[in-house]
Amino acid sequence: MKINICGILFSEKKVIFFGLTKIYGIGKNLSKKICNELKIDKKKKFFELKNFEISLLNNYIKKLFIENELRLIEKENIKKIILINNYRSYRHKKKLPCRGQRTKTNAKTRKKMIHEKI
């Protein structure tokens, strides 16, 4: 059986600390912070959680920007950058790495996306 937290299904055998990182927008640091603030043992598994602990997790995570909300915010930020018309926006438009990465030998996946669309 799976446990539902904020519309995301988690395996009962999964450790809470690593299971929460399955949610887009929650990494290891935030997962650790959530466990510490709610006083839930990080090494516990999802099937060991009691109902009130699950509701605590649900309420806490609903306050955060996660999943689709976070993706929308990121898209809006990229659109703002593109409107500025500077070097970084040019790299975004061309679907190239825009943070100074090497492109002669690396960035194959980013470049691959360009050639597939053309």
N, C-alpha and C positions, 0 to 999 in steps of 0.2 A: 504494500500500500504506500501511497505517496502523501506527503504533507503539503498543504497549500498555504503559502505565506505571500500575501500581496499578489495573488494571481499566478504565482510561479510554483511549480511542483518540485519538491525536493524528495530524494530517496531517503527512506527512514534510516538506512545504514550509514549515511553521510555524516561526518563530523560537522558541527555547527559552524566552526571557524572557517572551514573551507567551503562549506555549502553556501554560505551567504555570498561568497565571491561569485557565485553563478549569476547573481543579479547584476545587470549592466549598470555600472555606476558605483558598485561597492567592491572595493579591493581589500587586500589583507589588512591594511591599517584601519580602514573604516569598520571592517568586520570585528577587529580586535576592540575598537572603541565601543561599538554597539554591545558586545558581550560584557565589557567592563562596566558600562553605564547601567545595563539591565541586571548586572550581577548574575549572569549565566555562565557556567563553566564552559570554556572554549573547547574542551576535549569531549564534552557531551555529544551524543548522537541525537538525531532528530526524534527517534522513537522514544527517547528518555525524557523528552520535554513534556511538561504538564500543560494543561489547557490554558492556564493563566499566563504561562511563559510564552506560549504561542501568540496569545492576544497582545502581550507586551511587545513582542517582536513586530507584529503587524502594525500596531499603532506607531511605533518608533519609525519603522521603515516608510510608512505612508507620508511622514513629514518631509522625507528626503526627496530630492530630484533624482528619479531613477527611470530606467527603461525608456519609454517613448518620450516623456517630458524632457529628459536629458538629451536625447538624440535631436529633438526639435530645437533646443537651445543651441546645440553645437552647429546645426545647419544655419540658424540665424546668424551666429557669430561669423561663420565663413562667408555668408552673403554680405555682411557688413564689411569684411576685409576686402572682398572682391569689388565693392563699390568705391573703395578708397583709390584704386588704380595705382598701386605702387608695385615694387618688385615682387613682393610676397603674393599679392593678388594675381599678378601675371602667372606665377608658378601654380597657383590654385587653378586658374582657368585652363592651363595646359596640362593639368593633372600630373604635375611633377612634384618631387619632394621640395618643400619650401622652407626647411629649417637648416639649410647649409649642409645637407648630406651629400656624399659623393655619388655621382650619377654615372660615371664612366663604367664602373664594374658592378656597383650595387644598385639598389632600387629597381630590381627586375620586376617585382610584382606591381609596383606603381606604374612602370612603363608599359607593362603588359596590358593594363587596363586601357591605355590609349590606343594601342594597335587593334584591340578587339572592337572598339567602337567605330574606328575608321573604315 
